[in-house]
Amino acid sequence: MDGVAEDEGETDRLLQTQGIHIIHHYPFTQCTEDSDWVVLEFLQALSQA
């Protein structure tokens, strides 16, 4: 799992350099089993930014 965390960190930094500052990571199973909730939570975070 360390490699995944390192890749996510690199990706986060790249996105931030492009002006994307709201970054949330969700477990795969949550995304596939409860995708409506994941999208709703993300949209709520965006609306508060």
LOGUNU-33481 format. One record per residue: residue number from 1; residue in three letters; x, y, z of N, C-alpha, C, CB in turn. Coordinates in Angstrom, 2 decimals, always signed. Glycine has a CB too. Layout:
REM residues N
+-----+------+---------+---------+---------+---------+---------+---------+---------+---------+---------+---------+---------+---------+
|  nr | rest |     nxx |     nyy |     nzz |    caxx |    cayy |    cazz |     cxx |     cyy |     czz |    cbxx |    cbyy |    cbzz |
+-----+------+---------+---------+---------+---------+---------+---------+---------+---------+---------+---------+---------+---------+
| NUM |  ALA |       X |       Y |       Z |       X |       Y |       Z |       X |       Y |       Z |       X |       Y |       Z |
...
+-----+------+---------+---------+---------+---------+---------+---------+---------+---------+---------+---------+---------+---------+
END
This chain:
REM residues 49
+-----+------+---------+---------+---------+---------+---------+---------+---------+---------+---------+---------+---------+---------+
|  nr | rest |     nxx |     nyy |     nzz |    caxx |    cayy |    cazz |     cxx |     cyy |     czz |    cbxx |    cbyy |    cbzz |
+-----+------+---------+---------+---------+---------+---------+---------+---------+---------+---------+---------+---------+---------+
|   1 |  MET |   +0.80 |   -1.19 |   +0.00 |   +0.00 |   +0.00 |   +0.00 |   +0.85 |   +1.27 |   +0.00 |   -0.92 |   -0.01 |   +1.19 |
|   2 |  ASP |   +2.10 |   +1.19 |   +0.41 |   +2.94 |   +2.38 |   +0.44 |   +3.08 |   +2.98 |   -0.94 |   +4.30 |   +2.05 |   +1.01 |
|   3 |  GLY |   +3.22 |   +2.15 |   -1.95 |   +3.35 |   +2.66 |   -3.31 |   +2.11 |   +3.43 |   -3.75 |   +3.61 |   +1.53 |   -4.26 |
|   4 |  VAL |   +0.95 |   +2.96 |   -3.33 |   -0.30 |   +3.64 |   -3.68 |   -0.34 |   +5.02 |   -3.03 |   -1.52 |   +2.81 |   -3.25 |
|   5 |  ALA |   +0.01 |   +5.09 |   -1.76 |   +0.01 |   +6.37 |   -1.05 |   +1.00 |   +7.35 |   -1.69 |   +0.35 |   +6.17 |   +0.44 |
|   6 |  GLU |   +2.16 |   +6.85 |   -2.08 |   +3.14 |   +7.71 |   -2.73 |   +2.61 |   +8.22 |   -4.07 |   +4.46 |   +6.96 |   -2.93 |
|   7 |  ASP |   +1.98 |   +7.32 |   -4.84 |   +1.41 |   +7.73 |   -6.13 |   +0.31 |   +8.78 |   -5.93 |   +0.85 |   +6.51 |   -6.89 |
|   8 |  GLU |   -0.53 |   +8.59 |   -4.91 |   -1.58 |   +9.55 |   -4.63 |   -0.99 |  +10.91 |   -4.26 |   -2.50 |   +9.04 |   -3.51 |
|   9 |  GLY |   +0.08 |  +10.89 |   -3.47 |   +0.73 |  +12.14 |   -3.09 |   +1.28 |  +12.88 |   -4.29 |   +1.84 |  +11.88 |   -2.09 |
|  10 |  GLU |   +1.88 |  +12.14 |   -5.20 |   +2.42 |  +12.76 |   -6.41 |   +1.29 |  +13.32 |   -7.27 |   +3.24 |  +11.74 |   -7.22 |
|  11 |  THR |   +0.22 |  +12.55 |   -7.40 |   -0.92 |  +13.00 |   -8.18 |   -1.55 |  +14.24 |   -7.55 |   -1.96 |  +11.89 |   -8.31 |
|  12 |  ASP |   -1.69 |  +14.23 |   -6.21 |   -2.25 |  +15.39 |   -5.51 |   -1.42 |  +16.64 |   -5.78 |   -2.32 |  +15.13 |   -4.00 |
|  13 |  ARG |   -0.11 |  +16.51 |   -5.70 |   +0.76 |  +17.67 |   -5.94 |   +0.62 |  +18.16 |   -7.37 |   +2.23 |  +17.31 |   -5.65 |
|  14 |  LEU |   +0.54 |  +17.26 |   -8.32 |   +0.37 |  +17.65 |   -9.72 |   -0.95 |  +18.39 |   -9.92 |   +0.43 |  +16.41 |  -10.63 |
|  15 |  LEU |   -2.02 |  +17.86 |   -9.35 |   -3.32 |  +18.53 |   -9.47 |   -3.28 |  +19.92 |   -8.84 |   -4.41 |  +17.68 |   -8.81 |
|  16 |  GLN |   -2.63 |  +20.04 |   -7.69 |   -2.55 |  +21.33 |   -7.01 |   -1.78 |  +22.35 |   -7.84 |   -1.89 |  +21.17 |   -5.65 |
|  17 |  THR |   -0.75 |  +21.91 |   -8.55 |   -0.02 |  +22.85 |   -9.40 |   -0.88 |  +23.34 |  -10.56 |   +1.26 |  +22.20 |   -9.94 |
|  18 |  GLN |   -1.93 |  +22.58 |  -10.88 |   -2.84 |  +22.96 |  -11.96 |   -4.06 |  +23.72 |  -11.43 |   -3.30 |  +21.71 |  -12.72 |
|  19 |  GLY |   -4.05 |  +24.05 |  -10.13 |   -5.12 |  +24.85 |   -9.56 |   -6.25 |  +24.05 |   -8.94 |   -5.66 |  +25.73 |  -10.59 |
|  20 |  ILE |   -6.10 |  +22.75 |   -8.87 |   -7.14 |  +21.91 |   -8.27 |   -6.73 |  +21.66 |   -6.82 |   -7.33 |  +20.55 |   -9.05 |
|  21 |  HIS |   -7.48 |  +22.26 |   -5.89 |   -7.08 |  +22.19 |   -4.49 |   -8.01 |  +21.35 |   -3.64 |   -7.02 |  +23.57 |   -3.93 |
|  22 |  ILE |   -9.15 |  +20.96 |   -4.16 |  -10.06 |  +20.09 |   -3.42 |   -9.84 |  +18.67 |   -3.92 |  -11.56 |  +20.53 |   -3.58 |
|  23 |  ILE |   -9.20 |  +17.87 |   -3.08 |   -8.88 |  +16.50 |   -3.46 |   -9.30 |  +15.59 |   -2.31 |   -7.35 |  +16.33 |   -3.78 |
|  24 |  HIS |  -10.15 |  +14.65 |   -2.61 |  -10.59 |  +13.67 |   -1.61 |  -10.35 |  +12.29 |   -2.18 |  -12.10 |  +13.87 |   -1.23 |
|  25 |  HIS |   -9.89 |  +11.40 |   -1.33 |   -9.68 |  +10.01 |   -1.73 |  -10.72 |   +9.14 |   -1.05 |   -8.23 |   +9.53 |   -1.38 |
|  26 |  TYR |  -11.33 |   +8.26 |   -1.80 |  -12.35 |   +7.36 |   -1.28 |  -11.94 |   +5.93 |   -1.58 |  -13.73 |   +7.68 |   -1.89 |
|  27 |  PRO |  -12.27 |   +5.02 |   -0.69 |  -11.97 |   +3.60 |   -0.94 |  -12.74 |   +3.11 |   -2.18 |  -12.33 |   +2.74 |   +0.29 |
|  28 |  PHE |  -12.14 |   +2.20 |   -2.90 |  -12.74 |   +1.66 |   -4.11 |  -14.13 |   +1.10 |   -3.85 |  -11.85 |   +0.57 |   -4.70 |
|  29 |  THR |  -14.27 |   +0.32 |   -2.78 |  -15.57 |   -0.30 |   -2.51 |  -16.63 |   +0.76 |   -2.22 |  -15.46 |   -1.27 |   -1.32 |
|  30 |  GLN |  -16.27 |   +1.82 |   -1.54 |  -17.24 |   +2.89 |   -1.28 |  -17.67 |   +3.55 |   -2.59 |  -16.64 |   +3.94 |   -0.32 |
|  31 |  CYS |  -16.74 |   +3.73 |   -3.49 |  -17.06 |   +4.35 |   -4.78 |  -17.98 |   +3.46 |   -5.61 |  -15.78 |   +4.64 |   -5.57 |
|  32 |  THR |  -17.78 |   +2.17 |   -5.54 |  -18.59 |   +1.27 |   -6.36 |  -19.92 |   +0.92 |   -5.69 |  -17.83 |   +0.00 |   -6.65 |
|  33 |  GLU |  -19.94 |   +0.84 |   -4.36 |  -21.15 |   +0.44 |   -3.67 |  -22.03 |   +1.61 |   -3.25 |  -20.79 |   -0.36 |   -2.46 |
|  34 |  ASP |  -21.45 |   +2.79 |   -3.10 |  -22.20 |   +3.94 |   -2.63 |  -21.78 |   +5.19 |   -3.40 |  -22.00 |   +4.15 |   -1.10 |
|  35 |  SER |  -21.77 |   +5.07 |   -4.71 |  -21.26 |   +6.15 |   -5.56 |  -22.09 |   +7.42 |   -5.45 |  -21.20 |   +5.70 |   -7.01 |
|  36 |  ASP |  -23.40 |   +7.29 |   -5.26 |  -24.23 |   +8.49 |   -5.13 |  -23.78 |   +9.33 |   -3.94 |  -25.71 |   +8.10 |   -4.97 |
|  37 |  TRP |  -23.49 |   +8.67 |   -2.83 |  -23.04 |   +9.39 |   -1.63 |  -21.69 |  +10.05 |   -1.87 |  -22.96 |   +8.43 |   -0.44 |
|  38 |  VAL |  -20.78 |   +9.36 |   -2.54 |  -19.45 |   +9.91 |   -2.81 |  -19.57 |  +11.17 |   -3.65 |  -18.55 |   +8.86 |   -3.53 |
|  39 |  VAL |  -20.39 |  +11.12 |   -4.69 |  -20.58 |  +12.29 |   -5.55 |  -21.23 |  +13.43 |   -4.77 |  -21.43 |  +11.93 |   -6.79 |
|  40 |  LEU |  -22.25 |  +13.12 |   -3.97 |  -22.92 |  +14.14 |   -3.18 |  -21.95 |  +14.81 |   -2.21 |  -24.10 |  +13.53 |   -2.42 |
|  41 |  GLU |  -21.14 |  +14.03 |   -1.53 |  -20.17 |  +14.60 |   -0.59 |  -19.16 |  +15.50 |   -1.31 |  -19.43 |  +13.47 |   +0.15 |
|  42 |  PHE |  -18.70 |  +15.06 |   -2.47 |  -17.76 |  +15.86 |   -3.23 |  -18.39 |  +17.17 |   -3.69 |  -17.24 |  +15.07 |   -4.44 |
|  43 |  LEU |  -19.62 |  +17.11 |   -4.18 |  -20.29 |  +18.32 |   -4.63 |  -20.54 |  +19.28 |   -3.47 |  -21.61 |  +17.96 |   -5.30 |
|  44 |  GLN |  -20.83 |  +18.76 |   -2.30 |  -21.00 |  +19.61 |   -1.13 |  -19.67 |  +20.31 |   -0.77 |  -21.51 |  +18.78 |   +0.07 |
|  45 |  ALA |  -18.57 |  +19.57 |   -0.85 |  -17.26 |  +20.17 |   -0.59 |  -16.96 |  +21.26 |   -1.61 |  -16.15 |  +19.08 |   -0.62 |
|  46 |  LEU |  -17.30 |  +21.02 |   -2.86 |  -17.08 |  +22.03 |   -3.91 |  -17.91 |  +23.28 |   -3.66 |  -17.42 |  +21.46 |   -5.27 |
|  47 |  SER |  -19.13 |  +23.10 |   -3.22 |  -20.00 |  +24.26 |   -3.02 |  -19.56 |  +25.12 |   -1.85 |  -21.43 |  +23.82 |   -2.80 |
|  48 |  GLN |  -18.78 |  +24.55 |   -0.94 |  -18.30 |  +25.29 |   +0.22 |  -16.94 |  +25.95 |   -0.04 |  -18.21 |  +24.36 |   +1.42 |
|  49 |  ALA |  -16.34 |  +25.62 |   -1.17 |  -15.00 |  +26.15 |   -1.48 |  -15.06 |  +27.58 |   -1.94 |  -14.34 |  +25.30 |   -2.55 |
+-----+------+---------+---------+---------+---------+---------+---------+---------+---------+---------+---------+---------+---------+
END
